[in-house]
Every structure is written in C-alpha cells, then in structure tokens.
Amino acid sequence: MRVTALTVGKIKETYLKEGIKEYAKRLSKYCKLEIVEVADEKTPDFLDGSQVELVLKKEGERLLKCLPKDAYVVTLEISGQQLTSQQFASKIDSLAVGGVSHIVFVIGGSLGLGKNILEKSDFSLSFSKMTFPHQLMRVILLEQIYRSYRIIKGEPYHK
C-alpha cells in the first residue's frame, strides 16, 4: 500500500521533524510512505472572508497539482467523521482488501482546506472537534496510521 501525506507548509520545529521521522521509519515496515509539502500562503493576522477564500483557493490549487488521479483521498477536517483507532484501522484494511493501492491524506494549512480540494475528497476524517496546529497534525496522523497497521497485523500496541 502507498500512503501519502499531502500537506500545506513546511515543518520548522525540530521536535516535530523528529516525530515525523520516527513514525516514517516505523511505517516503512508496513507501507510505502511519502510526505509531499506544498507552499503555504502568507497570511496576515486578520483576514476578511474573501481573503480567506483566496488563500484557501491558492493552497488548494497547489494541492490539486500533487493529487494523484488514482488515489483514494482522505481530507482531514474538523467537520469530518470521527473514528476510533480500531475503526480507522478497519477503514484502511477494507480499502486495501477492496483494491485501493494508494491512500492520500490531505492536511490543509492554518486556515484549513478550500472547496476546490474538498470536492476531490473520498472520505472526510476528523481527529477531534478541537483545532490542532497543522504541523502537529502530521505527527498525529502518522502515529494513527502506524497504530492502524499494528492493529491490522494483530501486533501489540499500547492503549
């Protein structure tokens, strides 16, 4: 299975880079992981609605250029479906059994995802009703994918 994390923005903090590196290493046993970053738009502290839409559209266009046509697309959204770790593992497993060979998880920038990318989503996933920094979300996503593969393989993993 190919798994891609398609993300807006670069990781600057060393501790987050280390967490991503660790889970990428662990995941190499289970899947072919790729992390693709697109540039984020510079945004002032206060934006009106039309400015927000413009930023989301520009970031979405960059994401769309990197979105493979044959992939199953999972967008990370606050309004998405919340799953337990076991349900998330079951979702990944059922996709693989159903013939999906490439899953792309899309993480937006600080303003989220634009309509142009949300329209391409096959599944909308939420990790919480809370808002997390998009850089930290990368680590959380990779950890949950790793946990999912451990569950699928029947391997122990702390709860």
C-alpha positions, -999 to +999 in steps of 0.1 A: +000+000+000+012+035-008+003+062+017+009+098+010+006+127+034-001+157+012+003+188+034+004+226+033+035+242+047+069+232+059+078+218+093+101+242+112+102+228+147+129+201+153+108+181+177+080+178+151+106+168+124+119+141+148+084+127+155+076+126+118+110+109+111+104+083+138+069+074+125+080+074+089+107+049+099+082+027+118+058+028+089+084+016+064+077-019+076+040-017+066+036+007+036+054+030+012+051+064+029+056+097+010+052+131+025+045+159+000+046+195+011+032+224-009+039+261-001+015+279+022+002+314+015+015+341+037-015+354+057-018+385+079-034+381+113-067+395+103-084+384+070-119+390+058-140+362+042-129+369+007-092+370+016-096+336+034-113+321+004-085+334-019-058+319+004-077+285+005-081+285-033-044+292-039-033+265-015-059+241-029-046+246-064-011+236-052-025+206-035-045+196-066-014+196-087+001+169-064-030+148-061-027+115-080-057+106-101-059+070-090-056+076-052-083+074-025-084+109-010-089+114+027-092+151+038-086+160+074-114+183+085-129+193+119-163+185+104-153+151+092-162+117+106-146+108+139-133+072+142-118+051+169-083+037+163-099+003+156-124+018+131-096+038+114-076+005+111-107-013+097-112+016+072-076+012+059-078-026+059-111-026+040-097-001+014-067-024+008-089-055+006-112-036-018-083-030-042-072+005-032-034+007-035-028+044-027-043+065+000-036+102+002-043+121+034-046+158+028-038+183+056-046+219+050-028+250+062-037+272+092-070+281+075-080+246+066-089+233+031-106+251+003-137+239-016-116+230-046-097+203-027-127+192-005-146+184-037-120+157-045-124+140-011-135+104-010-137+105+028-136+133+053-119+125+086-118+144+119-094+136+147-113+158+171-137+187+174-107+206+187-083+226+164-047+214+162-018+231+145-014+216+110+022+208+117+014+188+148-014+171+129+012+155+107+027+137+137-007+127+150-018+113+116+014+093+111+011+078+146-025+068+139-016+052+106+012+033+124-012+023+151-037+011+124-012-012+108-003-026+142-040-033+148-045-048+113-015-071+118-027-082+152+005-068+168+005-053+203+004-015+207-001+005+238-035+019+245 
